[in-house]
Amino acid sequence: MTTLPAASGAAARTADVQRTTAETRIRVRLDLDGSGRSRLRTGIGFFDHMLDQIARHGLIDLEIDCDGDLHVDGHHTVEDVGITLGQAVARAVGDRRGIRRYGHAYVPLDEALSRVVIDFSGRPGLHLEVRFTAAQIGQFDTQLVHEFFQGFVNHAGVTLHIDNLKGHNAHHQCETIFKAFARALRAAVERDPRLGDAVPSTKGSL
């Protein structure tokens, strides 16, 4: 992955995290100030497609390599990628000084519409409301959307609200969720020039 130069006077916001268990071996590399390039290999085609939405619409350079126990099912792969991505984002964003902290986005795709709101609060919390119209999209189990985002929030230390407001095609429902997440994430981690090096909290820390 080619890392782009950081903004003048700003430290690079990158991370390289590896996680190994009896079920998965994962490496995540990212640059929060990238251009949306990605290299993804999880063994689940539709999941790679969703991760690409995070990179492209979040303007994050993202590499994910995962060898998981897909002979069982996709659960461990999807959940553990969420965990490792959360760890990488937390490491890259650091002590959260100078970031906008909050982000939100509405994203449509044909008949589907989703809303995502994120707060880099330091307090993990997931509130997800979606009724998928299909149990599977390709080889991807739609129940695992919750597991991915639960793993992410637990390890990124964010509060995340996800609502699929409309949609009858499960592919469209899922894609609007991941695109809206990417856009909200991009807004939240963006540096706020008016904030300078301050922490965006009255407590003085997050």
FIDREN-734325 format. One line per field, with one value per atom (N, C-alpha, C): atom name; x, y, z negated. Coordinates in nm, 4 decimals, decimal comma, m for minus. Layout:
doba	[CA|...]
X	[X|...]
Y	[Y|...]
Z	[Z|...]
This chain:
doba	[N|CA|C|N|CA|C|N|CA|C|N|CA|C|N|CA|C|N|CA|C|N|CA|C|N|CA|C|N|CA|C|N|CA|C|N|CA|C|N|CA|C|N|CA|C|N|CA|C|N|CA|C|N|CA|C|N|CA|C|N|CA|C|N|CA|C|N|CA|C|N|CA|C|N|CA|C|N|CA|C|N|CA|C|N|CA|C|N|CA|C|N|CA|C|N|CA|C|N|CA|C|N|CA|C|N|CA|C|N|CA|C|N|CA|C|N|CA|C|N|CA|C|N|CA|C|N|CA|C|N|CA|C|N|CA|C|N|CA|C|N|CA|C|N|CA|C|N|CA|C|N|CA|C|N|CA|C|N|CA|C|N|CA|C|N|CA|C|N|CA|C|N|CA|C|N|CA|C|N|CA|C|N|CA|C|N|CA|C|N|CA|C|N|CA|C|N|CA|C|N|CA|C|N|CA|C|N|CA|C|N|CA|C|N|CA|C|N|CA|C|N|CA|C|N|CA|C|N|CA|C|N|CA|C|N|CA|C|N|CA|C|N|CA|C|N|CA|C|N|CA|C|N|CA|C|N|CA|C|N|CA|C|N|CA|C|N|CA|C|N|CA|C|N|CA|C|N|CA|C|N|CA|C|N|CA|C|N|CA|C|N|CA|C|N|CA|C|N|CA|C|N|CA|C|N|CA|C|N|CA|C|N|CA|C|N|CA|C|N|CA|C|N|CA|C|N|CA|C|N|CA|C|N|CA|C|N|CA|C|N|CA|C|N|CA|C|N|CA|C|N|CA|C|N|CA|C|N|CA|C|N|CA|C|N|CA|C|N|CA|C|N|CA|C|N|CA|C|N|CA|C|N|CA|C|N|CA|C|N|CA|C|N|CA|C|N|CA|C|N|CA|C|N|CA|C|N|CA|C|N|CA|C|N|CA|C|N|CA|C|N|CA|C|N|CA|C|N|CA|C|N|CA|C|N|CA|C|N|CA|C|N|CA|C|N|CA|C|N|CA|C|N|CA|C|N|CA|C|N|CA|C|N|CA|C|N|CA|C|N|CA|C|N|CA|C|N|CA|C|N|CA|C|N|CA|C|N|CA|C|N|CA|C|N|CA|C|N|CA|C|N|CA|C|N|CA|C|N|CA|C|N|CA|C|N|CA|C|N|CA|C|N|CA|C|N|CA|C|N|CA|C|N|CA|C|N|CA|C|N|CA|C|N|CA|C|N|CA|C|N|CA|C|N|CA|C|N|CA|C|N|CA|C|N|CA|C|N|CA|C|N|CA|C|N|CA|C|N|CA|C|N|CA|C|N|CA|C|N|CA|C|N|CA|C|N|CA|C|N|CA|C|N|CA|C|N|CA|C|N|CA|C|N|CA|C|N|CA|C|N|CA|C|N|CA|C|N|CA|C|N|CA|C|N|CA|C|N|CA|C|N|CA|C|N|CA|C|N|CA|C|N|CA|C|N|CA|C|N|CA|C|N|CA|C|N|CA|C|N|CA|C|N|CA|C|N|CA|C|N|CA|C|N|CA|C|N|CA|C|N|CA|C|N|CA|C|N|CA|C|N|CA|C|N|CA|C|N|CA|C|N|CA|C|N|CA|C|N|CA|C]
X	[0,0849|0,0000|0,0881|0,0642|0,1378|0,0727|0,1500|0,0970|0,1141|0,0060|0,0121|0,0741|0,1385|0,1968|0,0886|0,1169|0,0218|0,0154|m0,0946|m0,1081|0,0084|0,0446|0,1584|0,1465|0,2516|0,2537|0,1751|0,1116|0,0285|0,0944|0,0843|0,1400|0,0551|0,1202|0,0471|m0,0450|m0,1658|m0,2631|m0,2798|m0,1844|m0,1794|m0,1754|m0,2041|m0,1964|m0,1724|m0,1075|m0,0813|m0,1062|m0,2167|m0,2590|m0,2735|m0,2197|m0,2354|m0,3055|m0,3920|m0,4671|m0,4708|m0,4290|m0,4256|m0,4968|m0,5919|m0,6603|m0,6622|m0,7255|m0,7402|m0,8368|m0,9115|m1,0147|m0,9781|m0,8987|m0,8635|m0,7220|m0,6624|m0,5365|m0,5597|m0,5461|m0,5865|m0,4773|m0,4570|m0,3734|m0,4511|m0,4580|m0,5229|m0,4204|m0,4064|m0,3232|m0,4105|m0,4004|m0,4833|m0,4166|m0,4634|m0,4245|m0,5535|m0,5860|m0,7113|m0,7139|m0,5972|m0,5892|m0,5487|m0,6049|m0,5707|m0,6589|m0,6663|m0,7451|m0,8497|m0,8664|m0,9693|m0,9200|m0,7881|m0,7352|m0,7551|m0,7727|m0,7924|m0,7334|m0,6963|m0,6597|m0,7188|m0,8142|m0,8970|m0,9016|m0,8816|m0,8885|m0,9399|m1,0702|m1,1298|m1,1827|m1,1948|m1,2523|m1,4026|m1,4646|m1,6090|m1,6271|m1,6667|m1,6700|m1,7547|m1,8757|m1,9632|m1,9083|m1,8476|m1,7878|m1,6736|m1,5901|m1,4853|m1,5458|m1,6565|m1,7260|m1,7698|m1,8185|m1,8614|m1,7416|m1,6340|m1,5136|m1,4566|m1,4703|m1,4254|m1,5059|m1,6339|m1,7145|m1,6571|m1,6109|m1,5520|m1,4292|m1,3432|m1,2230|m1,2585|m1,3418|m1,3696|m1,4430|m1,5472|m1,6299|m1,5769|m1,4899|m1,4263|m1,2941|m1,2491|m1,1167|m1,0084|m1,0175|m0,9205|m0,8448|m0,7130|m0,6355|m0,6379|m0,6818|m0,7124|m0,6645|m0,5888|m0,5498|m0,5986|m0,6679|m0,7124|m0,6822|m0,6052|m0,5794|m0,6342|m0,7186|m0,7763|m0,7796|m0,7252|m0,7405|m0,8276|m0,9535|m1,0473|m1,1007|m1,1709|m1,2247|m1,3566|m1,3466|m1,4654|m1,5261|m1,4527|m1,5115|m1,6201|m1,6166|m1,7233|m1,8363|m1,8112|m1,8987|m1,8246|m1,8938|m1,8271|m1,8235|m1,8833|m1,9022|m1,7712|m1,6748|m1,5500|m1,4728|m1,4743|m1,4049|m1,4619|m1,5926|m1,6551|m1,6411|m1,6692|m1,6590|m1,5158|m1,4186|m1,2805|m1,2220|m1,2673|m1,2263|m1,2805|m1,4043|m1,4595|m1,3772|m1,3390|m1,2555|m1,1223|m1,0549|m0,9218|m0,9269|m1,0293|m1,0460|m1,0708|m1,1516|m1,1747|m1,0461|m0,9627|m0,8337|m0,7453|m0,7458|m0,6621|m0,7095|m0,8391|m0,8917|m0,8583|m0,8768|m0,8449|m0,6979|m0,6113|m0,4681|m0,4339|m0,4934|m0,4624|m0,5126|m0,6284|m0,6865|m0,6233|m0,5596|m0,4844|m0,5727|m0,5291|m0,6036|m0,7209|m0,7482|m0,8665|m0,8593|m0,7400|m0,7233|m0,7439|m0,8176|m0,8308|m0,9297|m0,9968|m1,0933|m1,2326|m1,3179|m1,4535|m1,5377|m1,5022|m1,5633|m1,6942|m1,7861|m1,9170|m1,9226|m1,9956|m2,0203|m2,1529|m2,2177|m2,3429|m2,3548|m2,4333|m2,4547|m2,5843|m2,6533|m2,7643|m2,7167|m2,7388|m2,6985|m2,8125|m2,8536|m2,9534|m2,8879|m2,9563|m2,9218|m3,0531|m3,0966|m3,2266|m3,3360|m3,4014|m3,5148|m3,4704|m3,3437|m3,2940|m3,2348|m3,2475|m3,1943|m3,1513|m3,0281|m2,9780|m2,9171|m2,9235|m2,8655|m2,7685|m2,6499|m2,5508|m2,5009|m2,4944|m2,4422|m2,3366|m2,2208|m2,1098|m2,0551|m2,0137|m1,9527|m1,8277|m1,7120|m1,5868|m1,5784|m1,6684|m1,6908|m1,5971|m1,5363|m1,4611|m1,5488|m1,6794|m1,7752|m1,8371|m1,8084|m1,8633|m2,0146|m2,0829|m2,2270|m2,2765|m2,3560|m2,4130|m2,5636|m2,6281|m2,7737|m2,8045|m2,8446|m2,8635|m3,0070|m3,0736|m3,2109|m3,2168|m3,2243|m3,2355|m3,3069|m3,4027|m3,4725|m3,4390|m3,3360|m3,2951|m3,4042|m3,4216|m3,5252|m3,4758|m3,3478|m3,2920|m3,1889|m3,1768|m3,0819|m2,9401|m2,9258|m2,7946|m2,7823|m2,6634|m2,6272|m2,5006|m2,5127|m2,4004|m2,3666|m2,2407|m2,1982|m2,1964|m2,2581|m2,2553|m2,3878|m2,3799|m2,4964|m2,5281|m2,6476|m2,6807|m2,6838|m2,6998|m2,6905|m2,5533|m2,4525|m2,3158|m2,2871|m2,3790|m2,3630|m2,3556|m2,4446|m2,4428|m2,3119|m2,2638|m2,1406|m2,0202|m2,0160|m1,9064|m1,9038|m2,0179|m2,0205|m2,0073|m2,0548|m2,0350|m1,8868|m1,8176|m1,6739|m1,6026|m1,6456|m1,5821|m1,6003|m1,7243|m1,7477|m1,6784|m1,6759|m1,6130|m1,4650|m1,3996|m1,2547|m1,2122|m1,3019|m1,2722|m1,3119|m1,3996|m1,4453|m1,5366|m1,6367|m1,7296|m1,8730|m1,9605|m2,1039|m2,1523|m2,2303|m2,2700|m2,4186|m2,4907|m2,6326|m2,6494|m2,7107|m2,7321|m2,8793|m2,9411|m3,0821|m3,1004|m3,1530|m3,1967|m3,3407|m3,3620|m3,4923|m3,5881|m3,5324|m3,6136|m3,5316|m3,6007|m3,5311|m3,5989|m3,6049|m3,6583|m3,5611|m3,4458|m3,3405|m3,2279|m3,1950|m3,0990|m2,9601|m2,9203|m2,7914|m2,7901|m2,8961|m2,9047|m2,9086|m2,9844|m2,9901|m2,8502|m2,7780|m2,6458|m2,5469|m2,5515|m2,4560|m2,4782|m2,6045|m2,6282|m2,5776|m2,5880|m2,5366|m2,3859|m2,3122|m2,1667|m2,1188|m2,1880|m2,1492|m2,1758|m2,2903|m2,3210|m2,2238|m2,1875|m2,0881|m1,9565|m1,9141|m1,7878|m1,7912|m1,9015|m1,9133|m1,9172|m1,9881|m1,9944|m1,8581|m1,7886|m1,6551|m1,5589|m1,5631|m1,4769|m1,5003|m1,6266|m1,6577|m1,6085|m1,6235|m1,5897|m1,4398|m1,3592|m1,2141|m1,1446|m1,2195|m1,1603|m1,1045|m0,9893|m0,9306|m1,0108|m1,0381|m1,1134|m1,0141|m0,9938|m0,8927|m0,9237|m1,0493|m1,0842|m1,0540|m1,0507|m1,0281|m0,8811|m0,7954|m0,6524|m0,6161|m0,5419|m0,4954|m0,5801|m0,6966|m0,7820|m0,8598|m0,9025|m0,9891|m1,1342|m1,2140|m1,3519|m1,4462|m1,4183|m1,5008|m1,4803|m1,5875|m1,5744|m1,4977|m1,4864|m1,4111|m1,2596|m1,2188|m1,0769|m1,0117|m1,0899|m1,0368|m1,1517|m1,1193|m1,2178|m1,1635]
Y	[m0,1185|0,0000|0,1230|0,2153|0,3402|0,4387|0,4885|0,5828|0,7241|0,8000|0,9378|1,0240|1,1345|1,2221|1,2855|1,3003|1,3646|1,5129|1,5741|1,7175|1,7862|1,9034|1,9763|1,9927|1,9506|1,9656|1,8603|1,7671|1,6662|1,5300|1,4536|1,3187|1,2271|1,1297|1,0321|0,9506|0,9287|0,8525|0,7146|0,6298|0,4968|0,3919|0,2684|0,1572|0,0285|m0,0643|m0,1981|m0,2934|m0,3679|m0,4519|m0,5958|m0,6881|m0,8304|m0,8987|m0,9918|m1,0663|m1,2130|m1,2991|m1,4429|m1,5188|m1,6016|m1,6913|m1,8304|m1,9230|m2,0573|m2,0594|m1,9487|m1,9438|m1,8553|m1,7505|m1,6572|m1,6049|m1,5674|m1,4936|m1,3699|m1,2523|m1,1289|m1,0241|m0,9512|m0,8313|m0,7176|m0,6054|m0,4849|m0,3733|m0,3090|m0,1899|m0,0792|0,0402|0,1499|0,2849|0,3784|0,5185|0,5985|0,6655|0,7409|0,8593|0,9044|1,0197|0,9764|0,8660|0,8107|0,8636|0,7867|0,8262|0,7229|0,6194|0,5195|0,3942|0,3744|0,2516|0,1338|0,0156|m0,1018|m0,2269|m0,3200|m0,4559|m0,5459|m0,6268|m0,6994|m0,8469|m0,9312|m1,0758|m1,1419|m1,1660|m1,2346|m1,3725|m1,4005|m1,5278|m1,5237|m1,4090|m1,3913|m1,2739|m1,3026|m1,2007|m1,0792|m1,1008|m0,9876|m0,9050|m0,9701|m0,8978|m0,8092|m0,8604|m0,7781|m0,6563|m0,6766|m0,5667|m0,4603|m0,5014|m0,4060|m0,3344|m0,4061|m0,3436|m0,2418|m0,2691|m0,1746|m0,0449|m0,0545|0,0667|0,1532|0,0894|0,1637|0,2405|0,1726|0,2391|0,3516|0,3203|0,4157|0,5391|0,5181|0,6312|0,6962|0,6252|0,6845|0,7511|0,7379|0,7865|0,7333|0,6038|0,5330|0,4355|0,4399|0,3354|0,2139|0,1004|m0,0138|m0,1440|m0,2189|m0,3550|m0,4490|m0,5544|m0,6563|m0,7932|m0,8718|m1,0113|m1,0968|m1,1916|m1,2786|m1,4222|m1,5111|m1,6551|m1,7048|m1,7367|m1,7785|m1,9180|m1,9686|m2,1052|m2,1068|m2,0738|m2,0685|m2,2060|m2,3127|m2,4462|m2,4648|m2,3802|m2,3810|m2,2928|m2,1624|m2,0631|m1,9311|m1,8224|m1,6937|m1,6143|m1,6681|m1,5894|m1,5370|m1,6260|m1,5855|m1,4871|m1,5096|m1,4199|m1,2794|m1,2660|m1,1339|m1,0625|m1,1337|m1,0724|m1,0295|m1,1156|m1,0853|m0,9751|m0,9650|m0,8505|m0,7217|m0,7243|m0,6073|m0,5685|m0,6676|m0,6426|m0,5792|m0,6386|m0,5925|m0,4561|m0,4316|m0,2999|m0,1953|m0,2289|m0,1375|m0,1040|m0,2057|m0,1827|m0,0907|m0,1122|m0,0314|0,1134|0,1355|0,2726|0,3423|0,2725|0,3314|0,3708|0,2853|0,3139|0,4322|0,4370|0,5439|0,6795|0,6819|0,8099|0,8603|0,7719|0,8124|0,8650|0,9739|1,0265|1,1145|1,1227|1,1893|1,3410|1,3929|1,5376|1,5905|1,6990|1,7695|1,7118|1,6016|1,5443|1,6035|1,5914|1,6443|1,5612|1,4363|1,3426|1,2828|1,3659|1,3177|1,3142|1,2174|1,2118|1,1451|1,1848|1,1199|1,1232|1,0310|1,0257|0,9520|0,9998|0,9292|0,8867|0,7611|0,7123|0,6333|0,6700|0,5930|0,5016|0,3976|0,3158|0,2628|0,3221|0,2885|0,2999|0,1899|0,1973|0,1970|0,1708|0,1573|0,2883|0,3096|0,4296|0,3950|0,4322|0,4067|0,5322|0,5369|0,6476|0,5900|0,6498|0,6089|0,7333|0,7240|0,8311|0,7703|0,8363|0,7829|0,8899|0,8468|0,9344|0,8658|0,9302|0,8778|0,9151|0,8579|0,8935|0,8230|0,7137|0,6277|0,5251|0,5320|0,4391|0,3520|0,2218|0,1337|0,1200|0,1333|0,1122|0,0967|m0,0063|m0,0300|m0,0350|0,0429|0,0415|0,0239|m0,0972|m0,1315|m0,1756|m0,1075|m0,1419|m0,1677|m0,2949|m0,3321|m0,4658|m0,4738|m0,5988|m0,6411|m0,7244|m0,7691|m0,8539|m0,8348|m0,9087|m1,0436|m1,0737|m1,2044|m1,2435|m1,3729|m1,4224|m1,4308|m1,4425|m1,4557|m1,3590|m1,3020|m1,2274|m1,2932|m1,3697|m1,4521|m1,5509|m1,5525|m1,6397|m1,5672|m1,4504|m1,3673|m1,3779|m1,4141|m1,4245|m1,2851|m1,2337|m1,0970|m1,0779|m1,1850|m1,1722|m1,1212|m1,1421|m1,1072|m0,9578|m0,8812|m0,7355|m0,6863|m0,7377|m0,6997|m0,7403|m0,8610|m0,9093|m0,8257|m0,7853|m0,7011|m0,5684|m0,5014|m0,3700|m0,3783|m0,4867|m0,5035|m0,5182|m0,5971|m0,6107|m0,4785|m0,4033|m0,2746|m0,1769|m0,1574|m0,0561|m0,0940|m0,2224|m0,2658|m0,2295|m0,2316|m0,2125|m0,0759|m0,0056|0,1316|0,2305|0,1880|0,2767|0,3855|0,3461|0,4433|0,4030|0,5025|0,4772|0,4868|0,3888|0,3790|0,3476|0,4334|0,4122|0,3867|0,2736|0,2343|0,2039|0,2738|0,2510|0,2362|0,1206|0,1058|0,1543|0,2655|0,3318|0,2763|0,2323|0,1778|0,0743|m0,0150|m0,1093|m0,2432|m0,3017|m0,4371|m0,5304|m0,4791|m0,5623|m0,5686|m0,6882|m0,7029|m0,6509|m0,6708|m0,6180|m0,4661|m0,4008|m0,2552|m0,2106|m0,2819|m0,2480|m0,2486|m0,3567|m0,3730|m0,2702|m0,2461|m0,1530|m0,0105|0,0296|0,1640|0,1767|0,0695|0,0720|0,0933|0,0174|0,0280|0,1599|0,2083|0,3371|0,4502|0,4465|0,5505|0,5445|0,4234|0,4091|0,4734|0,4485|0,5037|0,6557|0,7117|0,8582|0,9192|0,8554|0,9050|0,8943|0,7836|0,7642|0,8700|0,8947|0,9968|1,1335|1,1703|1,3001|1,3081|1,1981|1,1993|1,2087|1,1435|1,1431|1,2589|1,3374|1,4523|1,5517|1,6074|1,7090|1,8386|1,8991|2,0239|2,1387|2,2223|2,3283|2,4299|2,4460|2,5407|2,4839|2,3518|2,2868|2,2814|2,2807|2,2714|2,1375|2,1407|2,0179|1,9820|2,0439|2,0191|1,8885|1,8334|1,7154|1,7632|1,7079|1,7547|1,7040|1,7435|1,7027|1,8014|1,8316|1,9189|1,8515|1,7162|1,6433|1,6561|1,6928|1,7046|1,5765|1,4674|1,3409|1,2562|1,1644|1,0713|0,9297]
Z	[0,0000|0,0000|0,0000|0,0918|0,0959|0,0007|m0,0947|m0,1923|m0,1407|m0,1386|m0,0941|m0,2031|m0,1663|m0,2676|m0,3527|m0,4823|m0,5724|m0,5427|m0,5872|m0,5723|m0,6435|m0,5925|m0,6464|m0,7977|m0,8703|m1,0144|m1,0902|m1,0200|m1,0861|m1,0763|m1,1828|m1,1839|m1,0973|m1,0360|m0,9555|m1,0452|m0,9998|m1,0784|m1,0141|m1,0447|m0,9854|m1,0959|m1,0572|m1,1516|m1,0757|m1,1438|m1,0915|m1,2078|m1,2014|m1,3133|m1,2655|m1,3433|m1,3141|m1,4301|m1,3974|m1,4993|m1,4585|m1,5488|m1,5192|m1,6291|m1,5900|m1,6825|m1,6198|m1,6884|m1,6324|m1,5146|m1,4961|m1,3914|m1,2732|m1,2976|m1,1907|m1,2081|m1,0951|m1,0921|m1,0057|m1,0663|m0,9988|m1,0098|m0,9018|m0,9034|m0,8388|m0,9080|m0,8567|m0,8550|m0,7412|m0,7272|m0,6719|m0,7294|m0,6798|m0,6973|m0,6166|m0,6239|m0,6198|m0,7314|m0,7391|m0,6434|m0,6003|m0,5107|m0,3707|m0,3273|m0,1971|m0,0852|0,0219|0,1393|0,1765|0,0930|0,1193|0,1876|0,1898|0,2509|0,1565|0,2134|0,1283|0,1917|0,1044|0,1441|0,0378|0,0759|m0,0200|0,0155|m0,0860|m0,0641|m0,1907|m0,1943|m0,3096|m0,2740|m0,1458|m0,1029|m0,0850|m0,1167|m0,0980|m0,0033|0,1195|0,2236|0,1899|0,1419|0,1119|m0,0043|m0,1009|m0,2133|m0,1640|m0,0744|m0,0153|0,0539|0,1218|0,1907|0,0905|m0,0257|m0,1286|m0,1908|m0,2151|m0,2695|m0,1717|m0,0431|0,0585|0,0516|0,0130|m0,0040|m0,1165|m0,2246|m0,3360|m0,2891|m0,2130|m0,1621|m0,0666|0,0320|0,1388|0,0899|0,0102|m0,0324|m0,1601|m0,2330|m0,3497|m0,3184|m0,1920|m0,1508|m0,2441|m0,2701|m0,3522|m0,2625|m0,2661|m0,1997|m0,2922|m0,2396|m0,3248|m0,2637|m0,3431|m0,3060|m0,4153|m0,3745|m0,4691|m0,4105|m0,4840|m0,4496|m0,5621|m0,5280|m0,6300|m0,5813|m0,6628|m0,6430|m0,7569|m0,7258|m0,8281|m0,8046|m0,9035|m0,8953|m0,8178|m0,6890|m0,6046|m0,5806|m0,6127|m0,6028|m0,7091|m0,8129|m0,9139|m0,8645|m0,8588|m0,7959|m0,7990|m0,7657|m0,7581|m0,8866|m0,9930|m1,1151|m1,1733|m1,1951|m1,2596|m1,1723|m1,0418|m0,9496|m0,9571|m0,9462|m0,9421|m1,0767|m1,1853|m1,3175|m1,3479|m1,3182|m1,3527|m1,2655|m1,1416|m1,0595|m1,1200|m1,1688|m1,2367|m1,3578|m1,4371|m1,5555|m1,5163|m1,4188|m1,3802|m1,3135|m1,2326|m1,1725|m1,2804|m1,3801|m1,4910|m1,5645|m1,5895|m1,6557|m1,5716|m1,4409|m1,3520|m1,3483|m1,3408|m1,3398|m1,4712|m1,5839|m1,7146|m1,7225|m1,6721|m1,6768|m1,5868|m1,4676|m1,3723|m1,4192|m1,4835|m1,5257|m1,6550|m1,7302|m1,8485|m1,9604|m2,0239|m2,1397|m2,0991|m1,9702|m1,9145|m1,9217|m1,9468|m1,9439|m1,8030|m1,7907|m1,6643|m1,5654|m1,6005|m1,5063|m1,5298|m1,4306|m1,4439|m1,5411|m1,5594|m1,6546|m1,6043|m1,5575|m1,5119|m1,3592|m1,3079|m1,1646|m1,1372|m1,0292|m0,9904|m0,8389|m0,7863|m0,6419|m0,6109|m0,5098|m0,4468|m0,3090|m0,2733|m0,1408|m0,0777|0,0430|0,1164|0,2201|0,2561|0,3721|0,4273|0,5363|0,5940|0,4867|0,4531|0,3586|0,2122|0,1869|0,0493|m0,0013|m0,1314|m0,1956|m0,3376|m0,3735|m0,5085|m0,5682|m0,7016|m0,7786|m0,8814|m0,8907|m0,9899|m1,0629|m1,1953|m1,2800|m1,3716|m1,3828|m1,4616|m1,5550|m1,6727|m1,7724|m1,8250|m1,8069|m1,8619|m2,0098|m2,0859|m2,2258|m2,3218|m2,2773|m2,3676|m2,4367|m2,4115|m2,4727|m2,3642|m2,3640|m2,2609|m2,2728|m2,1613|m2,1597|m2,0179|m1,9939|m1,8608|m1,8707|m1,7852|m1,7734|m1,6253|m1,5871|m1,4468|m1,4236|m1,3321|m1,2955|m1,1453|m1,1084|m0,9684|m0,9601|m0,8719|m0,8443|m0,7020|m0,6910|m0,5589|m0,4957|m0,3677|m0,2952|m0,2448|m0,2684|m0,2317|m0,3367|m0,3600|m0,4594|m0,4054|m0,2736|m0,2115|m0,0958|m0,0793|0,0414|0,0934|0,1992|0,2420|0,1315|0,0880|m0,0213|m0,1554|m0,1604|m0,2805|m0,3556|m0,4837|m0,5717|m0,6253|m0,5968|m0,6362|m0,7882|m0,8668|m1,0123|m1,0565|m0,9726|m1,0105|m1,0009|m0,9417|m0,9429|m1,0872|m1,1714|m1,3126|m1,3781|m1,3502|m1,4128|m1,3712|m1,2449|m1,1975|m1,2718|m1,2766|m1,3389|m1,4911|m1,5527|m1,6963|m1,7285|m1,6499|m1,6684|m1,6489|m1,5481|m1,5202|m1,6358|m1,6822|m1,7859|m1,9169|m1,9493|m2,0742|m2,0792|m1,9639|m1,9616|m1,9082|m1,8394|m1,7985|m1,9079|m1,9993|m2,1050|m2,0531|m1,9730|m1,9156|m1,9471|m1,9429|m1,9442|m1,8005|m1,7580|m1,6179|m1,6074|m1,5363|m1,5085|m1,3601|m1,3265|m1,1870|m1,1681|m1,0733|m1,0427|m0,8928|m0,8513|m0,7129|m0,7067|m0,6411|m0,6428|m0,5377|m0,4248|m0,3163|m0,2411|m0,1720|m0,0852|m0,0788|0,0406|0,0551|0,1253|0,1669|0,2230|0,1204|0,0730|m0,0363|0,0010|0,1274|0,1720|0,1566|0,2000|0,1892|0,0432|m0,0390|m0,1814|m0,2426|m0,2192|m0,2795|m0,2244|m0,0961|m0,0366|m0,0864|m0,1038|m0,1566|m0,3003|m0,3779|m0,5156|m0,5161|m0,4358|m0,4365|m0,3763|m0,2743|m0,2175|m0,3163|m0,3820|m0,4803|m0,5980|m0,6405|m0,7466|m0,7058|m0,5835|m0,5350|m0,5348|m0,4878|m0,4818|m0,6217|m0,7137|m0,8510|m0,9185|m0,8963|m0,9526|m0,9010|m0,7718|m0,7106|m0,7753|m0,7961|m0,8563|m1,0009|m1,0759|m1,2179|m1,2423|m1,1600|m1,1831|m1,1131|m1,0385|m0,9706|m1,0725|m1,0425|m1,1291|m1,1179|m1,2322|m1,2385|m1,2560|m1,1535|m1,1638|m1,2733|m1,3097|m1,4159|m1,5544|m1,5641|m1,6926|m1,7302|m1,6289|m1,6549|m1,7158|m1,8271|m1,8913|m2,0131|m2,0258|m2,1422|m2,1258|m2,2386|m2,2385|m2,2305|m2,1389|m2,1231|m2,2318|m2,3551|m2,4693|m2,5825|m2,6570|m2,7733|m2,8860|m2,8783|m2,9802|m2,9615|m2,8404|m2,8116|m2,7638|m2,7579|m2,7067|m2,6565|m2,5675|m2,5127|m2,5256]
